[in-house]
Amino acid sequence: YTTTADGLRGYLSSHRKGGKGEKDIYEIINDYLGIKAISLLKGEFVMSDGSSTGDDLLALLTCDNCNDTDAENVELRIKPDGSFHSTLNRCKDYSSFKSDHALIKYSGLIKTSPFAATMMGLFLLSLAGLPPFALFWGKLYLIGSAVNAGYMLLSLIMVINAGIAGFYYLKPIVYMFLKDPIEGNNTKYMTNVTATIKTLIGFCAILTILSIFLIEPLLEIISYYVQISGY
């Protein structure tokens, strides 16, 4: 079963009993909706290695200036050969979600969405292992234990890995807090976040902050596992 791009006609192939042949093609006309003057988007996705896109590829378009009565998100139906088509709201601006996760779209996020920027910044700083977050002391203790045990190469690898990870964790923070928002960027954040997700984010933020003041018991736990590991 397939439809035309405007959704007004559909075609069905069937070999059911009572048909006219082995595989009949039926046309379904859906003209009762009264749709007129639509905007149509057609295109093709091409994989870099030339392979098929498969059946699980989804592209999402976000309407930047739709009102409450218009659909804010449009899912593109992508066929295995990469082709797609979709109808859009007329005279509206759309932006696509790109798989390369370009950080430029987060520029000035602290000004456009303070809550999202603050939460992301908090978690990224914690993951980067910067003081006073608990992860910093854990890394420091593990590296110190490796040095004391004579595993200098392992210690060096851990330090290099921490530095590389810190670079990638801090890069989004630079965009969110130190750069200006992009002019004309009307991307809406946190619009589809449920109350459950917000609760979980708040709970994780509280744990992250509390861990700063619970360093001593956390270090005792780390020390115990370091000792039983043989270092």
N, C-alpha and C positions, 0 to 999 in steps of 0.2 A: 504494500500500500504506500502510495506517495501522493504528495500534493504539489500544486503549483506554488510559486513563490508568494503570491498574494493570498494564499489560503482559501481561495474561493472555489477551487476545483480539486477533486481528488480522483485518483485512479487505482482500481483494485483488480488484481489478477486472481482468478478463481477457476477451479475445475470441479465445482460442486455439481451434484446431480441436477438435471433440468437445464443445464447451460447449453450454449450453442456450439461448443467445441471443447477441445482438450483443456485449454486454458483461455478463458474469456477475459476480456478487459472491460471493466465497468467504469463509467464516468459518474462521478458524484458532483453535482453543482450546488454550491453553498452560497446562494445569492440572497438569502433572506436577511443577512446581516446589514445590508445596505452600506458596505464599506466603499468609500470613494476617496480618490486622491491620496494614496498611501505613499510612504517612502520605502524604497526597497534597497537592501544591502546584499550584494552578491560578491563572492570572492572564493579564494582557494588557499588552503594551508599546505605548505610544502615542507616536508621533513628534510633536515640538513643532510641526512644520509640516503635520501631517496626512498626510504621505506614507506609503507602504508601508515596512515595516521591511526588506523584501528577504529574500534567502536567506542572507546572510552574517552575520547578527546572532547573537551568542552571549552568553549570560549565565552567569556562574559563581557558584555558591554554595559557600562554604567551611564545612566542619563545624568548629566551634570546640572541641568536646569529644569527638570520635570517638576510638576506640581504634585499634590497628593493624589490626584485622580489618575495620573499617568504611571505606567510601569517604570520603576527606577532602574531595574536590571533586565537585560535581554540576553537569553541564552541562545547561542548560535548552534543550530543542529548541523554537526559536521559529519559528512559521510566518510566511509573508509577511503575514498579517493581524495579526500581533503577538501572537496567543494562544500559550500554552505550558502544559505540564503536566509534572510529574515526581514520581517517588516519592522519599521521603526516609527516612533512618533514624529510627525512632521514638525519642522522648524525647531528642533531640539538639538542640543550638543551632547555628543557621546564620547566617552573615553574608554579605551580598552585596557584590560588587565594583561600585562606583559609578564612572561615567565622568567625574565632575567632579573626581576625584583630591583629595578633601578632605584637607587636611594634618593635620586633627585625629587621624587614625588613626596618625600618626607621633609623637604626643606621648609623650615619655619613652622613645623608641626606644633611647637609649644605655643604659638600665637593662634593657630586655627583650631587646635584641639588639645588644650592644656592637659586634660586628664589622660588621654592616650599617650601623649609625649612623656608625662611624668612617670607613668607606670612602665613604659618601655625603657625609659632612661634608668629607672631604679633596677629593673631586672638585668639590663645589659651591664651596668656597673658591677652588679653582684657577680654575674657570670664571668666578667673580665678578671675577677679576683683582685680588685683594688681595695686598699684599706679605706674605711674600717670594716668592710664586710667580712663575714666569717670565712668565706672561701679563700681570702688572702692569707689568713693565718694557717689554714689547712695546707695550702700550697707551700708556704714558708716552712712549716714544720716537716712536711714530707721531703722537701728538698734538703733541709738541714740534716734530717736523718740519713738520707742517701749519701751526703757528703761525709758525715761521721763514720758511716760504714765503709767508706772507700770507693763508692760507686760514682766516680767523678763523671764518667761518660753519661751515665743515666741522669745525673744531676744537670749536666749541660743540656741534654735533650729536653728535660722538663722545663728548664728556663727558656730555651728557644721556643718550645711549644707554647708556653704561657705568653711570651711576647707576641707571637703570631696571632694567637687567639685574641689577645688584648687589642690588637690593631683592628681586627674585624668586628669586635664588639663595640669599640669606641667610634668607629666610622659612622654608624647611623646616628649616634649622639651628636656628632659634629653637624650633621645635616639638620637634625631636629631643633637644636638649641642655638647654633651659631650662624645659620644661614636664614635669609629672608624667604618668605613664602613666594611661590611662583605666581606671577600675575595671571589672572584668568583661570587659575586652578580652583574649581569648585567641588573637588572631591570631598565627599562626606564620609567621615570616619565614625565608627561606633554606632551607626544607625541601625544595624541589624544584630547588635549584641543583646542577648537575652539577659534577664535579671540573674539567671543562674550563672552565666559566664562572668557577669560583673561581680557577683558574690565570690566566685572562685579567684578572680583577679585580686579583689580586696583581701581575701584570706591569705593568698600567697605574698602579697605586699607586706602584710602584718608580720608574717613569719620571717620574711627577709630582713625587716627592720629589727625585730626582736633578736634575731641571731647575732646582731652586733653587740648586744648586751649580754649574750650568753656564750661568750668566747671561751671562758675558762672550762665550763663543763663540756663544751664541744671539743676542746683540745684534749681533755682527759679521755674522751671516747676515741679520738684519733690516735692518741698515744697508746691506748690499749691495743688497738688493732695493728699499729705499727710494731709493737713489741711481739705480739703473737705471730706476726708475719716473718719474724726472724731478722729484721734490720736492727 
